[in-house]
Amino acid sequence: MASKDGQDPRIARIKSAIRVIPNFPKQGNMFQDITTLLLDTKAFKDTIDLFVERYIDKNITVVAGLEAKGFIFGSPIALALGAKFVPMRKHNKLPGAVQPGARAIVIDDQIVTGGSLYAAFKLLERAGVHVVECACVIEFPELKGREKLGDKSLFALINAS
């Protein structure tokens, strides 16, 4: 259900549940602490529900979560979609659950420079997996991480600018 501005009201609840810590870890940064989102059961459920609603009709067979916070969001999304969850932990290593022809999303808590999401989807594609989209809770558009992904689609729930 959209609000007057056309945005799903759950987005505002999710955004307000994320603690922003100014000047951390260095001066000028606005650190987005998702641990407070995890403590708010309604906002956390809303987060998972929004991703599931986006991907429920896309025949996703694999949800690849990036270490470590991508594990937190990816696992319940995979369960809700009836997909395998693949934890992506080390450079150039994939668990055996990934098979050529799978349809995947790659998820993390945030995209900053885009390097981790880029490496993950490239690794999956080398294994013969079709990466439908990269997804994250928070995007920092001023850091241009989306550009690193090239033509790969990125879905972000919240814009941190």
N, C-alpha and C positions, 0 to 999 in steps of 0.2 A: 504494500500500500504506500503510495507516494504522498509526500506532504505538499504544501502549496508551492514550494520551489522545485517540485518534481523529484526530490531526493527521498529515498526510503528512510523513514524515521529511525530505523535501526542503526543507520550509519552515525547519526548524531550521538546515540547512546554508546556505540563502540568508541567513537572518538573521545567522548568525555570520560570513558573508563581508562584511557591510556594516560599515564602520568608523564608529563613533560618536565625534564630536568634541565634548566638552563645552564650553559657553560660546562657541560660534562660530555666527554671526559676532558675537553679542553675549552678554553675561552671561545665563545662564538657558536659553539654547538648547542643544539636543542635536542637532547637525548630523549627518544621515545621509549619509555619503559612499559613493555607489554605485560609485565608480571601483574600489574594492577588490573589489566583486562582479564587475566586468568582468574583473579579473585572475585570478579563480578560475574556470577554464573549466568545471569540473563544476557549480559553483553557478550560473553564468551559463546554462549549458545547461538546468539544472533549472528556472530561472526561465522561460525561453522555453517549455520543454516543458509546464509547468503552465498557462500561458496557452493554448497550442495545444490541450491536452486539454480545456480548458473550452469553447473555441469551435469545435472541429472539426466538430461536428454542428449548428451554428447557421446554416449557409448565409451566412457572412460573405463579402461581396464586396469590402469596403474596410476597411483598417486605417489609421486616421488617427493619426499620431504627432505629439505637440506638441514644438516646438523646445525644447531640442535633445536632451534625454535620451529623449524619446519616440521620436525617430528611432532610437536605439540598440536599443530593445526592439521597436518596431513593425515595422521592416524584416524581421527574421528570422521574426517571427510571421506577417506577411503571406505571405512565401515558403512557409512550412510549411502555411498554410491555402489556398494557391493564390489569394490575394486581391491586389488592387492595394494598394500602399502610397502613402498621401497624406501628404506632409509639410505640417503646418500651421504656417506661419511668421508671417504678418502678420495684423493685425486686419482682419477683413472681407474677406479674400482667400482663395480656394480654387483649387487647381490644376484644370485642365480635366478631370482624370481622374474627377472626381466627377459622377455622373449621377443624375437623379431615379430613385427606386426602389431604389437600392443599399442594402445592409444593412451597417452599419458598427459597429465598435467604435472608441472613442477611447482612446488609451493615453498615459500619461506615467509618469515614474519615481515621482512622489509626488503626493499631494493634501494641500495645506496648507489654504488658505482655500476652494478649490473654484472660484475665479474663472476660471482658464484652462480647466479642463475644461468648465465651464458655457458659456463663450463658444464653445468649439469645437463642442460638440454643438448649440448653438443655430444656429450658422452652417451646419452640415451639414443640420440639419432645414429651415432656410430654403431650402436647395438641393434639397429633396425627398428627402433621404436618411433612411432609418429607422435611428436610432442604437439598436442593441440594448443596449449597455451601455458605461459608462465603466470603465476599468480602470487600475490602477496597482500598482507594486511595494509602496510604503509609504504607509500612511495615518496621519495624526496626528489621532486622534479628538477630542482635547481642543480642537482648533482649529475643529471643526464644519464642515469643508469639505463633508462629505456633505450637510448641510442645504442648502447653496447649490444642489445639484443637483436639489432638489425631489423629484419622483417618479421621476427617472431612476435606474436601477439602477447601483450602483457595486460593483466587485469589487476588493478589495485583497489581495495575498498576505500582507503583514505589517502588523501593528498596532504602531506605534512608541511606544505609551504604556508 
